[in-house]
Structure formats: structure tokens, C-alpha cells
């Protein structure tokens, strides 16, 4: 797994831990706003939901690319961090 992939999975786990909602939940709520463009999604996520730029960008990218959402969702479910296990350096 590349460092970029690992960073994205860490963000997904941290999003769940920090907000209490999964990436899939955020994507569903974002799409329910009717926002179609990346910038519209970012504006809503940052402005009305108070998310940081990084989390908002991850959600908006996932909302616009179902394959990315599926990849991150499946991979994050298999990581110890997603299961609530402590992260370790091996």
C-alpha cells in the first residue's frame, strides 16, 4: 500500500473518530444537499458543517467518484484503526 493510500485511510478513520460519522454517511448527506460541483460541496462542508479543508475535500472527491468511495470504504473496514484498535508502528 502506498503512503498516499495509507494517508487517505488514516483520514477516513480519523473522520469517523472525530465526527462520529462515516465517510459514507458524509457522502450521503452531502449529495442530499443537491450540490453537484466540487466547490459547492466544499462550501457546504466547510461553511455549514465546520469541517476542515482536508476532510471536506476527501468527502467531496468521494461523493463525485463512487469508485473512490468504494475503495476507501472497503479498505478502511479492513484496517485496525477502523475497528477501533490502537494504531501501532510495525
LINPEPE-V7280 format. One record per helix or strand of 2 or more residues. SS is the DSSP state (helix for helix, strand for strand). FROM is the first residue (numbers start at 1). LEN is the number of residues. If there is no record, write none. Layout:
<<SS & FROM & LEN> <SS & FROM & LEN>>
This chain:
<<helix & 3 & 17> <helix & 23 & 10> <helix & 38 & 11> <helix & 53 & 12> <helix & 66 & 12>>
